[in-house]
Amino acid sequence: MAKLAAARYGKDNIRLYKVERDEATKTHTVYEMTVCVLLEGEIDVSYTKADNSVVVATDSMKNTTYIMAKQNPVHPPELFASILGTHFVNTYKHIHTAHITIVQHRWTRMTIDGKPHPHSFFRDGNEKRLVQADIIEGKGIEIKSGISDLLVLKSTGSEFHHFVRDEFTTLPEVWDRILSTSVDANWKWSTFAGLDAVKKHVAKFDETWAKAREITFRLFALEESPSVQNTMYKMGEQILAAQPMVQAVDYSLPNKHYFEIDLSWHHGLKNTGKDAEVYAPQSDPNGLIKCTVTRDDTALSSKL
């Protein structure tokens, strides 16, 4: 006999843009995001009995997202995700959990003649700000914040040697190499008791996002990296030290390889080792290194 073990449904890829206008300074601030709403609760019969009386239409979820954006701040995205998810749980008594995912797309203010332009912006990269908020009735609000698609590169200051060598190994040991990766990082906050607790600590979301980004840049640039593994561990360690309300930090760093090209076949042209200047960027295969750094003195169930 079959049994429905788990179910959730909702609206994905809700594209949302909001402009905030400061009438005093005539300055605009813009936010663009992609939102996903997934709901859980007493919805089993819609799957097992074709009973749609428990279904909140996904079109209604889309409309609700736009209305909540009009009536509330959308920044920081952790706050908006909490507001939106709390609305669904409070409004529909048979809905007990709302999962809200927000991808905030990057718009950077233009500088014209040395001055920030009041209403013109440009996209200076594919970097995104991420939020996953789970609003769980009777438990609270669980939030993960993050950075994705932050492409970084340094042309020296990275090593990799003394790894396992056996009959399958062809990779040479190197004491100086190009290091490039696309940073995906997220950090899990202590559980918030509810929307009021999120609002109480709202300033910490932007502060911690900026600090995590700064730590990532600083260690990447300044660390004489013995390995990606060691550098990413130190990044997580420093983020935990910078924000006591963060319980765990995840990093996922794929290697973006740049290989030397031997050009000695052309009139003895030197382009390897210390003479290397021209490289061939590689798309795949690539190394992929992940880690999670947590506090060993804090229970992950602690609540704010």
MIDOSE-1310 file (N, C-alpha, C; in nm, 2 decimals, decimal comma, always signed):
residues 304
makl	+0,08/-0,12/+0,00/+0,00/+0,00/+0,00/+0,09/+0,12/+0,00; +0,05/+0,22/-0,08/+0,13/+0,35/-0,09/+0,09/+0,45/+0,02; +0,18/+0,53/+0,06/+0,15/+0,64/+0,16/+0,23/+0,76/+0,11; +0,16/+0,88/+0,12/+0,23/+1,00/+0,10/+0,32/+1,04/+0,21
aaar	+0,45/+1,04/+0,19/+0,55/+1,06/+0,30/+0,58/+1,20/+0,32; +0,57/+1,28/+0,22/+0,61/+1,43/+0,23/+0,55/+1,50/+0,11; +0,51/+1,62/+0,14/+0,45/+1,70/+0,03/+0,47/+1,85/+0,06; +0,51/+1,93/-0,05/+0,51/+2,07/-0,04/+0,49/+2,12/-0,18
ygkd	+0,44/+2,24/-0,20/+0,41/+2,29/-0,33/+0,41/+2,44/-0,32; +0,42/+2,51/-0,44/+0,42/+2,65/-0,44/+0,45/+2,72/-0,57; +0,50/+2,84/-0,57/+0,53/+2,92/-0,69/+0,68/+2,95/-0,69; +0,74/+2,91/-0,80/+0,89/+2,94/-0,82/+0,91/+3,05/-0,92
nirl	+1,03/+3,11/-0,92/+1,07/+3,21/-1,02/+0,98/+3,33/-1,02; +0,94/+3,38/-0,91/+0,86/+3,50/-0,90/+0,96/+3,62/-0,91; +0,95/+3,69/-1,02/+1,05/+3,80/-1,05/+0,99/+3,92/-0,99; +1,07/+3,99/-0,91/+1,03/+4,10/-0,83/+1,13/+4,22/-0,84
ykve	+1,09/+4,33/-0,87/+1,17/+4,45/-0,86/+1,10/+4,56/-0,78; +1,17/+4,63/-0,70/+1,11/+4,74/-0,62/+1,21/+4,86/-0,62; +1,15/+4,98/-0,64/+1,23/+5,10/-0,63/+1,18/+5,18/-0,51; +1,28/+5,22/-0,42/+1,25/+5,31/-0,31/+1,29/+5,45/-0,34
rdea	+1,20/+5,54/-0,33/+1,23/+5,68/-0,37/+1,24/+5,77/-0,24; +1,36/+5,84/-0,23/+1,38/+5,93/-0,12/+1,34/+6,07/-0,18; +1,23/+6,12/-0,15/+1,18/+6,25/-0,21/+1,27/+6,37/-0,17; +1,33/+6,36/-0,05/+1,41/+6,47/+0,00/+1,54/+6,49/-0,08
tkth	+1,60/+6,37/-0,12/+1,73/+6,38/-0,19/+1,71/+6,35/-0,34; +1,59/+6,31/-0,38/+1,56/+6,26/-0,52/+1,65/+6,14/-0,56; +1,68/+6,06/-0,46/+1,76/+5,94/-0,48/+1,68/+5,82/-0,48; +1,70/+5,73/-0,57/+1,63/+5,60/-0,58/+1,73/+5,49/-0,54
tvye	+1,67/+5,39/-0,47/+1,74/+5,26/-0,44/+1,66/+5,15/-0,50; +1,72/+5,06/-0,57/+1,65/+4,95/-0,64/+1,69/+4,82/-0,59; +1,59/+4,73/-0,59/+1,62/+4,59/-0,55/+1,55/+4,50/-0,65; +1,62/+4,40/-0,70/+1,56/+4,30/-0,79/+1,59/+4,16/-0,73
mtvc	+1,49/+4,07/-0,73/+1,50/+3,94/-0,67/+1,41/+3,84/-0,74; +1,45/+3,71/-0,72/+1,37/+3,60/-0,76/+1,33/+3,53/-0,64; +1,20/+3,50/-0,63/+1,14/+3,45/-0,50/+1,08/+3,31/-0,53; +1,10/+3,22/-0,44/+1,03/+3,09/-0,45/+0,95/+3,07/-0,32
vlle	+0,82/+3,03/-0,33/+0,74/+3,01/-0,21/+0,69/+2,86/-0,22; +0,72/+2,79/-0,11/+0,67/+2,65/-0,10/+0,60/+2,63/+0,04; +0,48/+2,57/+0,04/+0,40/+2,56/+0,16/+0,39/+2,41/+0,19; +0,38/+2,39/+0,33/+0,35/+2,25/+0,38/+0,24/+2,26/+0,48
geid	+0,17/+2,15/+0,50/+0,06/+2,15/+0,60/-0,03/+2,04/+0,58; -0,16/+2,06/+0,61/-0,26/+1,96/+0,59/-0,31/+1,97/+0,45; -0,23/+1,92/+0,36/-0,26/+1,92/+0,22/-0,26/+1,79/+0,15; -0,25/+1,68/+0,23/-0,24/+1,55/+0,18/-0,35/+1,51/+0,08
vsyt	-0,48/+1,55/+0,12/-0,59/+1,51/+0,04/-0,59/+1,56/-0,11; -0,52/+1,67/-0,13/-0,51/+1,72/-0,26/-0,43/+1,63/-0,35; -0,34/+1,55/-0,29/-0,26/+1,45/-0,36/-0,33/+1,32/-0,37; -0,38/+1,27/-0,25/-0,44/+1,14/-0,24/-0,58/+1,13/-0,28
kadn	-0,66/+1,23/-0,27/-0,81/+1,23/-0,29/-0,85/+1,33/-0,40; -0,76/+1,40/-0,46/-0,79/+1,50/-0,56/-0,89/+1,60/-0,51; -0,87/+1,64/-0,38/-0,95/+1,74/-0,31/-0,87/+1,87/-0,31; -0,91/+1,96/-0,39/-0,84/+2,09/-0,40/-0,89/+2,19/-0,30
svvv	-0,97/+2,16/-0,21/-1,03/+2,25/-0,11/-0,92/+2,30/-0,02; -0,81/+2,23/-0,01/-0,70/+2,27/+0,08/-0,59/+2,34/+0,01; -0,60/+2,36/-0,12/-0,50/+2,42/-0,21/-0,51/+2,57/-0,21; -0,40/+2,64/-0,16/-0,39/+2,78/-0,19/-0,32/+2,79/-0,33
atds	-0,39/+2,85/-0,42/-0,34/+2,86/-0,56/-0,21/+2,92/-0,57; -0,12/+2,87/-0,65/+0,01/+2,92/-0,66/+0,01/+3,06/-0,72; -0,09/+3,09/-0,80/-0,11/+3,23/-0,85/-0,14/+3,33/-0,74; -0,21/+3,28/-0,64/-0,24/+3,36/-0,52/-0,10/+3,39/-0,44
mknt	-0,02/+3,29/-0,44/+0,11/+3,31/-0,38/+0,20/+3,42/-0,45; +0,19/+3,41/-0,58/+0,26/+3,52/-0,66/+0,20/+3,65/-0,63; +0,07/+3,67/-0,63/+0,01/+3,80/-0,60/+0,04/+3,84/-0,46; +0,04/+3,75/-0,36/+0,07/+3,78/-0,23/+0,21/+3,84/-0,21
tyim	+0,30/+3,78/-0,29/+0,44/+3,82/-0,28/+0,45/+3,97/-0,33; +0,38/+4,00/-0,44/+0,39/+4,14/-0,48/+0,32/+4,24/-0,39; +0,21/+4,20/-0,33/+0,14/+4,29/-0,23/+0,22/+4,31/-0,11; +0,28/+4,20/-0,05/+0,37/+4,21/+0,06/+0,49/+4,30/+0,03
akqn	+0,54/+4,29/-0,09/+0,65/+4,38/-0,13/+0,61/+4,53/-0,13; +0,49/+4,55/-0,18/+0,44/+4,69/-0,18/+0,42/+4,74/-0,04; +0,37/+4,66/+0,05/+0,34/+4,70/+0,19/+0,45/+4,70/+0,29; +0,56/+4,63/+0,25/+0,67/+4,61/+0,35/+0,81/+4,63/+0,28
pvhp	+0,91/+4,65/+0,36/+1,04/+4,66/+0,31/+1,08/+4,53/+0,25; +1,16/+4,53/+0,14/+1,21/+4,41/+0,08/+1,36/+4,39/+0,11; +1,41/+4,48/+0,19/+1,55/+4,47/+0,23/+1,57/+4,50/+0,37; +1,65/+4,42/+0,44/+1,73/+4,31/+0,39/+1,64/+4,19/+0,35
pelf	+1,68/+4,11/+0,26/+1,59/+4,00/+0,21/+1,56/+3,90/+0,32; +1,64/+3,89/+0,43/+1,60/+3,80/+0,54/+1,47/+3,85/+0,60; +1,46/+3,98/+0,62/+1,34/+4,03/+0,68/+1,22/+4,01/+0,59; +1,23/+4,04/+0,46/+1,12/+4,02/+0,37/+1,07/+3,87/+0,36
asil	+1,17/+3,78/+0,36/+1,14/+3,64/+0,35/+1,06/+3,60/+0,48; +1,10/+3,65/+0,59/+1,03/+3,62/+0,72/+0,89/+3,68/+0,72; +0,87/+3,80/+0,67/+0,74/+3,87/+0,66/+0,65/+3,78/+0,57; +0,70/+3,74/+0,46/+0,62/+3,67/+0,36/+0,58/+3,53/+0,41
gthf	+0,67/+3,46/+0,47/+0,64/+3,33/+0,52/+0,55/+3,33/+0,64; +0,57/+3,43/+0,73/+0,48/+3,44/+0,84/+0,34/+3,47/+0,80; +0,32/+3,55/+0,69/+0,19/+3,58/+0,64/+0,12/+3,45/+0,60; +0,18/+3,36/+0,53/+0,12/+3,24/+0,48/+0,08/+3,15/+0,60
vnty	+0,17/+3,14/+0,70/+0,14/+3,05/+0,81/+0,03/+3,11/+0,90; +0,02/+3,24/+0,92/-0,08/+3,31/+1,00/-0,21/+3,31/+0,93; -0,21/+3,32/+0,80/-0,34/+3,35/+0,72/-0,41/+3,21/+0,70; -0,34/+3,11/+0,67/-0,41/+2,98/+0,64/-0,38/+2,88/+0,75
khih	-0,48/+2,85/+0,83/-0,47/+2,77/+0,95/-0,42/+2,63/+0,92; -0,44/+2,58/+0,80/-0,40/+2,44/+0,77/-0,26/+2,44/+0,71; -0,19/+2,56/+0,69/-0,06/+2,56/+0,65/+0,03/+2,59/+0,77; +0,13/+2,50/+0,79/+0,21/+2,50/+0,91/+0,36/+2,54/+0,89
tahi	+0,40/+2,53/+0,76/+0,54/+2,57/+0,73/+0,54/+2,64/+0,60; +0,62/+2,75/+0,59/+0,64/+2,82/+0,46/+0,79/+2,82/+0,44; +0,83/+2,78/+0,32/+0,97/+2,79/+0,28/+0,99/+2,90/+0,18; +1,07/+3,00/+0,21/+1,08/+3,11/+0,13/+1,23/+3,12/+0,08
tivq	+1,25/+3,12/-0,05/+1,39/+3,13/-0,10/+1,40/+3,26/-0,18; +1,50/+3,34/-0,15/+1,52/+3,47/-0,23/+1,66/+3,47/-0,28; +1,66/+3,50/-0,41/+1,79/+3,53/-0,48/+1,79/+3,68/-0,52; +1,87/+3,76/-0,45/+1,88/+3,90/-0,48/+1,99/+3,93/-0,58
hrwt	+1,95/+3,99/-0,69/+2,04/+4,02/-0,80/+2,11/+4,15/-0,78; +2,23/+4,16/-0,84/+2,31/+4,28/-0,80/+2,29/+4,40/-0,90; +2,26/+4,51/-0,84/+2,26/+4,64/-0,91/+2,35/+4,74/-0,83; +2,45/+4,80/-0,90/+2,55/+4,89/-0,84/+2,52/+5,03/-0,89
rmti	+2,52/+5,12/-0,80/+2,50/+5,26/-0,84/+2,61/+5,32/-0,93; +2,58/+5,38/-1,04/+2,68/+5,44/-1,13/+2,74/+5,57/-1,06; +2,87/+5,59/-1,09/+2,94/+5,71/-1,05/+2,96/+5,79/-1,18; +2,91/+5,91/-1,18/+2,92/+6,00/-1,30/+2,99/+6,13/-1,25
dgkp	+3,10/+6,17/-1,32/+3,17/+6,29/-1,29/+3,21/+6,29/-1,14; +3,25/+6,17/-1,09/+3,29/+6,15/-0,95/+3,18/+6,15/-0,84; +3,06/+6,15/-0,89/+2,95/+6,16/-0,79/+2,85/+6,04/-0,81; +2,80/+5,98/-0,71/+2,70/+5,87/-0,72/+2,58/+5,93/-0,79
hphs	+2,53/+5,86/-0,90/+2,41/+5,90/-0,97/+2,29/+5,86/-0,89; +2,19/+5,95/-0,88/+2,07/+5,92/-0,80/+1,98/+5,81/-0,85; +1,98/+5,78/-0,98/+1,89/+5,68/-1,02/+1,94/+5,59/-1,14; +2,07/+5,58/-1,15/+2,13/+5,49/-1,26/+2,22/+5,39/-1,20
ffrd	+2,21/+5,27/-1,25/+2,28/+5,15/-1,19/+2,33/+5,06/-1,30; +2,43/+4,98/-1,27/+2,48/+4,88/-1,36/+2,51/+4,75/-1,29; +2,51/+4,64/-1,37/+2,54/+4,51/-1,31/+2,69/+4,48/-1,33; +2,76/+4,47/-1,22/+2,91/+4,46/-1,23/+2,95/+4,32/-1,21
gnek	+2,86/+4,22/-1,22/+2,90/+4,08/-1,20/+2,78/+3,99/-1,18; +2,80/+3,86/-1,17/+2,69/+3,77/-1,15/+2,67/+3,73/-1,01; +2,74/+3,80/-0,92/+2,73/+3,77/-0,77/+2,58/+3,79/-0,73; +2,53/+3,70/-0,64/+2,40/+3,71/-0,59/+2,40/+3,69/-0,44
rlvq	+2,30/+3,76/-0,37/+2,28/+3,74/-0,23/+2,16/+3,64/-0,21; +2,18/+3,54/-0,13/+2,08/+3,44/-0,11/+2,02/+3,44/+0,03; +1,90/+3,40/+0,04/+1,83/+3,38/+0,17/+1,74/+3,26/+0,15; +1,74/+3,17/+0,25/+1,65/+3,06/+0,27/+1,59/+3,08/+0,41
adii	+1,46/+3,10/+0,41/+1,39/+3,12/+0,54/+1,28/+3,01/+0,55; +1,28/+2,94/+0,66/+1,18/+2,84/+0,69/+1,10/+2,88/+0,81; +0,97/+2,92/+0,79/+0,88/+2,97/+0,89/+0,80/+2,85/+0,94; +0,83/+2,80/+1,06/+0,77/+2,68/+1,11/+0,68/+2,70/+1,23
egkg	+0,55/+2,68/+1,21/+0,46/+2,70/+1,32/+0,50/+2,63/+1,45; +0,50/+2,70/+1,56/+0,53/+2,64/+1,69/+0,68/+2,62/+1,71; +0,76/+2,65/+1,61/+0,91/+2,63/+1,63/+0,98/+2,77/+1,61; +0,95/+2,84/+1,51/+1,01/+2,97/+1,49/+1,05/+2,99/+1,34
ieik	+1,16/+3,07/+1,32/+1,20/+3,10/+1,19/+1,35/+3,06/+1,18; +1,38/+2,97/+1,08/+1,52/+2,93/+1,06/+1,57/+3,00/+0,93; +1,68/+3,07/+0,94/+1,73/+3,15/+0,83/+1,87/+3,11/+0,79; +1,90/+3,09/+0,66/+2,03/+3,08/+0,61/+2,05/+3,20/+0,51
sgis	+2,16/+3,27/+0,53/+2,20/+3,37/+0,44/+2,32/+3,33/+0,36; +2,34/+3,39/+0,24/+2,46/+3,35/+0,16/+2,50/+3,44/+0,05; +2,61/+3,40/-0,01/+2,67/+3,46/-0,13/+2,68/+3,35/-0,24; +2,65/+3,38/-0,36/+2,68/+3,28/-0,47/+2,73/+3,35/-0,59
dllv	+2,80/+3,27/-0,67/+2,85/+3,31/-0,80/+2,95/+3,43/-0,79; +3,02/+3,44/-0,68/+3,12/+3,55/-0,67/+3,26/+3,49/-0,72; +3,29/+3,54/-0,85/+3,41/+3,48/-0,92/+3,53/+3,56/-0,88; +3,63/+3,49/-0,82/+3,76/+3,56/-0,78/+3,88/+3,49/-0,84
lkst	+3,99/+3,56/-0,85/+4,11/+3,51/-0,90/+4,23/+3,58/-0,85; +4,33/+3,51/-0,82/+4,46/+3,58/-0,79/+4,57/+3,50/-0,87; +4,67/+3,58/-0,92/+4,76/+3,53/-1,01/+4,89/+3,47/-0,95; +4,89/+3,47/-0,82/+5,00/+3,41/-0,74/+4,96/+3,40/-0,60
gsef	+5,04/+3,34/-0,51/+5,01/+3,33/-0,37/+4,93/+3,21/-0,33; +4,94/+3,10/-0,41/+4,87/+2,97/-0,38/+4,96/+2,86/-0,41; +4,96/+2,76/-0,32/+5,04/+2,64/-0,33/+4,95/+2,51/-0,32; +5,01/+2,40/-0,37/+4,94/+2,27/-0,34/+5,05/+2,16/-0,36
hhfv	+5,09/+2,10/-0,25/+5,19/+2,00/-0,25/+5,18/+1,91/-0,13; +5,26/+1,80/-0,13/+5,26/+1,70/-0,03/+5,12/+1,63/-0,02; +5,05/+1,62/-0,13/+4,93/+1,54/-0,13/+4,96/+1,39/-0,16; +4,87/+1,30/-0,15/+4,89/+1,16/-0,18/+4,94/+1,14/-0,32
rdef	+5,05/+1,06/-0,33/+5,10/+1,03/-0,46/+5,10/+0,87/-0,47; +5,04/+0,82/-0,58/+5,05/+0,68/-0,60/+5,05/+0,65/-0,75; +5,02/+0,53/-0,79/+5,02/+0,49/-0,93/+4,92/+0,56/-1,02; +4,82/+0,63/-0,96/+4,72/+0,70/-1,04/+4,75/+0,85/-1,05
ttlp	+4,86/+0,90/-0,99/+4,88/+1,04/-0,98/+4,97/+1,09/-1,09; +4,92/+1,20/-1,16/+5,01/+1,27/-1,26/+5,02/+1,41/-1,22; +4,94/+1,47/-1,13/+4,95/+1,61/-1,10/+5,08/+1,64/-1,03; +5,15/+1,74/-1,08/+5,28/+1,78/-1,02/+5,25/+1,87/-0,89
evwd	+5,34/+1,87/-0,80/+5,34/+1,95/-0,69/+5,38/+2,10/-0,73; +5,31/+2,19/-0,67/+5,33/+2,33/-0,71/+5,35/+2,42/-0,59; +5,44/+2,52/-0,59/+5,46/+2,61/-0,48/+5,41/+2,75/-0,52; +5,37/+2,76/-0,64/+5,31/+2,89/-0,68/+5,22/+2,87/-0,80
rils	+5,09/+2,91/-0,79/+5,00/+2,88/-0,90/+4,89/+2,99/-0,90; +4,81/+3,00/-1,01/+4,70/+3,08/-1,01/+4,59/+3,01/-0,93; +4,51/+3,09/-0,85/+4,40/+3,04/-0,78/+4,27/+3,11/-0,82; +4,17/+3,04/-0,87/+4,05/+3,11/-0,90/+3,93/+3,01/-0,86
tsvd	+3,82/+3,08/-0,82/+3,71/+3,00/-0,78/+3,58/+3,08/-0,79; +3,47/+3,02/-0,79/+3,34/+3,09/-0,78/+3,28/+3,06/-0,64; +3,28/+3,16/-0,56/+3,25/+3,14/-0,42/+3,10/+3,12/-0,40; +3,06/+3,01/-0,33/+2,93/+2,99/-0,28/+2,94/+2,96/-0,13
anwk	+2,89/+3,05/-0,05/+2,90/+3,05/+0,09/+2,76/+3,08/+0,15; +2,73/+3,01/+0,26/+2,61/+3,05/+0,34/+2,63/+3,03/+0,49; +2,56/+3,10/+0,57/+2,57/+3,09/+0,71/+2,43/+3,07/+0,77; +2,42/+2,98/+0,87/+2,30/+2,95/+0,94/+2,29/+3,03/+1,07
wstf	+2,18/+3,10/+1,09/+2,15/+3,18/+1,21/+2,09/+3,09/+1,31; +2,11/+3,13/+1,44/+2,03/+3,07/+1,55/+1,88/+3,09/+1,51; +1,80/+2,99/+1,56/+1,66/+3,00/+1,53/+1,59/+3,12/+1,59; +1,52/+3,20/+1,52/+1,44/+3,31/+1,57/+1,31/+3,27/+1,62
agld	+1,26/+3,32/+1,73/+1,14/+3,28/+1,79/+1,02/+3,32/+1,70; +1,03/+3,42/+1,62/+0,93/+3,47/+1,54/+0,97/+3,59/+1,46; +0,87/+3,66/+1,40/+0,90/+3,78/+1,32/+0,95/+3,89/+1,40; +0,90/+3,91/+1,52/+0,95/+4,02/+1,61/+1,09/+4,00/+1,64
avkk	+1,14/+3,88/+1,66/+1,28/+3,85/+1,69/+1,37/+3,89/+1,56; +1,32/+3,85/+1,45/+1,39/+3,89/+1,32/+1,40/+4,04/+1,31; +1,29/+4,11/+1,34/+1,29/+4,26/+1,33/+1,39/+4,32/+1,43; +1,39/+4,26/+1,55/+1,48/+4,31/+1,66/+1,63/+4,31/+1,61
hvak	+1,67/+4,21/+1,54/+1,81/+4,19/+1,50/+1,83/+4,22/+1,35; +1,74/+4,30/+1,29/+1,74/+4,32/+1,15/+1,87/+4,38/+1,10; +1,93/+4,47/+1,17/+2,06/+4,53/+1,13/+2,17/+4,44/+1,11; +2,17/+4,32/+1,18/+2,28/+4,23/+1,18/+2,29/+4,15/+1,04
fdet	+2,18/+4,15/+0,97/+2,18/+4,08/+0,84/+2,27/+4,14/+0,74; +2,26/+4,27/+0,72/+2,35/+4,35/+0,63/+2,49/+4,35/+0,68; +2,50/+4,37/+0,81/+2,64/+4,38/+0,87/+2,71/+4,25/+0,85; +2,64/+4,13/+0,87/+2,71/+4,00/+0,86/+2,74/+3,97/+0,71
waka	+2,64/+4,00/+0,62/+2,67/+3,98/+0,48/+2,79/+4,05/+0,44; +2,80/+4,18/+0,47/+2,92/+4,26/+0,44/+3,05/+4,21/+0,50; +3,04/+4,16/+0,62/+3,16/+4,11/+0,69/+3,20/+3,98/+0,63; +3,11/+3,89/+0,60/+3,14/+3,76/+0,54/+3,21/+3,78/+0,40
reit	+3,16/+3,88/+0,33/+3,22/+3,91/+0,20/+3,36/+3,96/+0,22; +3,38/+4,05/+0,31/+3,51/+4,11/+0,34/+3,61/+4,00/+0,38; +3,56/+3,91/+0,47/+3,65/+3,81/+0,52/+3,69/+3,72/+0,40; +3,60/+3,69/+0,31/+3,63/+3,60/+0,20/+3,73/+3,67/+0,11
frlf	+3,71/+3,80/+0,08/+3,81/+3,87/+0,00/+3,95/+3,88/+0,07; +3,95/+3,91/+0,19/+4,07/+3,94/+0,26/+4,16/+3,81/+0,27; +4,10/+3,70/+0,31/+4,17/+3,58/+0,32/+4,21/+3,53/+0,19; +4,12/+3,54/+0,09/+4,16/+3,49/-0,05/+4,28/+3,57/-0,10
alee	+4,28/+3,70/-0,08/+4,39/+3,79/-0,13/+4,52/+3,78/-0,06; +4,51/+3,78/+0,08/+4,63/+3,79/+0,16/+4,69/+3,66/+0,20; +4,61/+3,55/+0,21/+4,66/+3,42/+0,26/+4,75/+3,36/+0,15; +4,87/+3,32/+0,20/+4,96/+3,24/+0,12/+4,91/+3,10/+0,12
spsv	+4,81/+3,07/+0,04/+4,72/+2,95/+0,06/+4,80/+2,82/+0,04; +4,80/+2,73/+0,14/+4,86/+2,60/+0,12/+4,77/+2,51/+0,05; +4,64/+2,54/+0,06/+4,53/+2,46/-0,01/+4,40/+2,54/+0,00; +4,31/+2,50/-0,09/+4,18/+2,56/-0,08/+4,11/+2,52/+0,05
qntm	+4,13/+2,39/+0,09/+4,07/+2,34/+0,21/+4,10/+2,42/+0,33; +4,23/+2,46/+0,35/+4,27/+2,53/+0,47/+4,22/+2,67/+0,46; +4,22/+2,74/+0,35/+4,18/+2,87/+0,34/+4,03/+2,89/+0,36; +3,95/+2,79/+0,31/+3,80/+2,80/+0,33/+3,77/+2,78/+0,48
ykmg	+3,84/+2,69/+0,54/+3,82/+2,66/+0,69/+3,84/+2,79/+0,77; +3,95/+2,86/+0,73/+3,98/+2,99/+0,81/+3,87/+3,09/+0,78; +3,81/+3,09/+0,66/+3,70/+3,19/+0,63/+3,58/+3,16/+0,72; +3,54/+3,03/+0,73/+3,43/+3,00/+0,81/+3,46/+3,03/+0,96
eqil	+3,58/+3,00/+1,00/+3,62/+3,03/+1,14/+3,61/+3,18/+1,17; +3,65/+3,26/+1,08/+3,64/+3,41/+1,11/+3,50/+3,46/+1,10; +3,42/+3,40/+1,02/+3,28/+3,45/+1,01/+3,21/+3,41/+1,15; +3,23/+3,29/+1,20/+3,18/+3,26/+1,33/+3,22/+3,35/+1,44
aaqp	+3,35/+3,39/+1,43/+3,40/+3,48/+1,53/+3,34/+3,62/+1,52; +3,31/+3,66/+1,40/+3,26/+3,79/+1,38/+3,11/+3,81/+1,42; +3,04/+3,70/+1,41/+2,89/+3,71/+1,44/+2,85/+3,60/+1,53; +2,83/+3,62/+1,66/+2,79/+3,52/+1,76/+2,66/+3,45/+1,73
mvqa	+2,57/+3,52/+1,65/+2,44/+3,46/+1,62/+2,44/+3,36/+1,51; +2,55/+3,35/+1,44/+2,57/+3,25/+1,34/+2,62/+3,12/+1,40; +2,55/+3,01/+1,36/+2,59/+2,88/+1,42/+2,67/+2,79/+1,33; +2,66/+2,81/+1,20/+2,74/+2,73/+1,11/+2,76/+2,80/+0,98
vdys	+2,87/+2,77/+0,91/+2,91/+2,84/+0,79/+2,95/+2,73/+0,69; +2,89/+2,73/+0,57/+2,92/+2,64/+0,46/+2,99/+2,71/+0,35; +3,10/+2,65/+0,29/+3,16/+2,70/+0,17/+3,17/+2,59/+0,07; +3,15/+2,63/-0,06/+3,17/+2,54/-0,17/+3,25/+2,62/-0,27
lpnk	+3,37/+2,57/-0,30/+3,46/+2,64/-0,39/+3,51/+2,54/-0,50; +3,46/+2,56/-0,62/+3,52/+2,49/-0,73/+3,64/+2,55/-0,78; +3,74/+2,47/-0,82/+3,86/+2,52/-0,88/+3,84/+2,56/-1,02; +3,88/+2,68/-1,06/+3,88/+2,73/-1,19/+4,02/+2,72/-1,24
hyfe	+4,05/+2,62/-1,32/+4,19/+2,59/-1,36/+4,24/+2,68/-1,47; +4,37/+2,72/-1,46/+4,44/+2,78/-1,57/+4,57/+2,71/-1,59; +4,59/+2,65/-1,70/+4,71/+2,56/-1,72/+4,81/+2,63/-1,81; +4,94/+2,61/-1,77/+5,05/+2,66/-1,85/+5,05/+2,59/-1,99
idls	+5,10/+2,67/-2,09/+5,11/+2,62/-2,22/+5,25/+2,61/-2,26; +5,30/+2,49/-2,29/+5,44/+2,47/-2,34/+5,45/+2,52/-2,48; +5,53/+2,63/-2,50/+5,55/+2,68/-2,63/+5,69/+2,66/-2,68; +5,76/+2,57/-2,61/+5,90/+2,55/-2,65/+5,92/+2,50/-2,79
whhg	+5,82/+2,43/-2,84/+5,82/+2,38/-2,98/+5,84/+2,49/-3,08; +5,81/+2,62/-3,04/+5,82/+2,73/-3,14/+5,95/+2,81/-3,10; +6,06/+2,77/-3,17/+6,18/+2,84/-3,16/+6,23/+2,85/-3,01; +6,20/+2,75/-2,93/+6,24/+2,74/-2,79/+6,18/+2,85/-2,70
lknt	+6,06/+2,90/-2,74/+5,99/+3,00/-2,66/+5,96/+2,95/-2,52; +6,00/+3,02/-2,42/+5,99/+2,98/-2,28/+5,85/+3,03/-2,23; +5,77/+2,94/-2,18/+5,64/+2,98/-2,12/+5,59/+2,88/-2,02; +5,68/+2,83/-1,94/+5,65/+2,74/-1,83/+5,73/+2,78/-1,71
gkda	+5,68/+2,73/-1,59/+5,75/+2,77/-1,47/+5,75/+2,92/-1,44; +5,87/+2,97/-1,41/+5,88/+3,11/-1,39/+5,86/+3,20/-1,51; +5,87/+3,14/-1,63/+5,85/+3,21/-1,75/+5,71/+3,21/-1,80; +5,62/+3,15/-1,73/+5,48/+3,14/-1,78/+5,41/+3,27/-1,77
evya	+5,35/+3,31/-1,88/+5,27/+3,43/-1,89/+5,14/+3,41/-1,96; +5,14/+3,31/-2,05/+5,02/+3,28/-2,13/+4,96/+3,14/-2,08; +4,83/+3,14/-2,04/+4,77/+3,02/-1,99/+4,64/+2,99/-2,07; +4,60/+2,86/-2,05/+4,47/+2,82/-2,12/+4,37/+2,80/-2,01
pqsd	+4,27/+2,89/-2,00/+4,16/+2,86/-1,90/+4,09/+2,74/-1,93; +4,05/+2,66/-1,82/+3,98/+2,53/-1,84/+3,84/+2,54/-1,79; +3,75/+2,48/-1,85/+3,61/+2,48/-1,81/+3,58/+2,35/-1,72; +3,63/+2,24/-1,76/+3,61/+2,11/-1,69/+3,70/+2,01/-1,74
pngl	+3,72/+1,90/-1,66/+3,67/+1,88/-1,52/+3,74/+1,98/-1,42; +3,69/+1,99/-1,31/+3,74/+2,08/-1,21/+3,73/+2,02/-1,07; +3,82/+2,06/-0,98/+3,81/+2,02/-0,84/+3,69/+2,09/-0,78; +3,63/+2,03/-0,68/+3,52/+2,09/-0,60/+3,55/+2,06/-0,45
ikct	+3,56/+2,17/-0,37/+3,59/+2,15/-0,23/+3,48/+2,21/-0,15; +3,43/+2,14/-0,05/+3,33/+2,19/+0,03/+3,36/+2,17/+0,18; +3,31/+2,25/+0,27/+3,32/+2,23/+0,41/+3,21/+2,30/+0,49; +3,19/+2,25/+0,61/+3,10/+2,32/+0,70/+3,17/+2,34/+0,83
vtrd	+3,17/+2,46/+0,88/+3,24/+2,50/+1,00/+3,13/+2,54/+1,10; +3,13/+2,47/+1,22/+3,03/+2,50/+1,32/+3,10/+2,53/+1,45; +3,02/+2,58/+1,55/+3,06/+2,59/+1,68/+3,05/+2,46/+1,76; +3,15/+2,43/+1,83/+3,15/+2,30/+1,91/+3,09/+2,32/+2,05
dtal	+3,05/+2,45/+2,08/+3,00/+2,48/+2,21/+2,86/+2,53/+2,21; +2,79/+2,52/+2,09/+2,66/+2,58/+2,08/+2,57/+2,48/+2,02; +2,45/+2,45/+2,09/+2,35/+2,36/+2,03/+2,28/+2,43/+1,91; +2,27/+2,35/+1,80/+2,21/+2,41/+1,69/+2,06/+2,44/+1,70
sskl	+2,00/+2,40/+1,82/+1,86/+2,43/+1,84/+1,84/+2,56/+1,92; +1,94/+2,63/+1,95/+1,92/+2,75/+2,03/+1,84/+2,85/+1,96; +1,76/+2,93/+2,04/+1,66/+3,02/+1,98/+1,68/+3,16/+2,03; +1,66/+3,26/+1,94/+1,67/+3,40/+1,98/+1,53/+3,45/+2,02
